[in-house]
Amino acid sequence: MAGEKGTVLDVLRSFPSVTIDANQNIFIRGNNNILVLFDGMPTSLTDLAAMPAANIKSIDMVTNPDASYDAEGTGGIINIIPKKNNVAGTSAIVALNYGFNHFTNGNVALNLNKEKTSWRFSINSKDEDDVIEGHLFRAFHADEKSIEQTVNSLATTFNANMNLGTTLRINSRNTLDVDV
């Protein structure tokens, strides 16, 4: 699959026994009772339309599945096997956005990838000033005394989210992911 251009869906269209109609229904030899898997897990054609073909190691197609498979896959099973890219290194993303309606968003994400483990940390926040145009004016007059009162309001919202996670690669087929 290396060197393939387009999406995984484009690659599937090139298989002689596979047909994909305008409504994104997939057929193998005219049968649309197909089970589509990504690395053994059920997936949708929408996901495949967004996945670059260059990230795929192979595509396994079973046109005559045995009775052990779910009834959903009686017409065939397509299993897309991704490349396992465990490149060691560090990456970071920093983003800051300011809006004209008095809001600021900030995001920071850090990743450390080693041969057997990966560590990730992210934090994002939003600070927003809601200027509420509310004016209240009261005047009380009694016995030559008066009281005047004016009220203006401003609401401020701040929220932040943080994520810390790790992936432990136990062997070539098994990983353990922990996110908090």
Secondary structure, DSSP 4 states (H G I P E B T S, - for coil): -TT--SBHHHHHHTSTTEEE-TT--EEETTB--EEEEETTEE--HHHHHTSBGGGEEEEEEESS--TTS-GGGTTEEEEEEEP-----EEEEEEEEEEETTTEEEEEEEEEEE-SSEEEEEEEEEEEEEEEEEEEEEEEEEETTEEEEEEEEEEEEEEEEEEEEEEEEE-SSS-EEEEE-
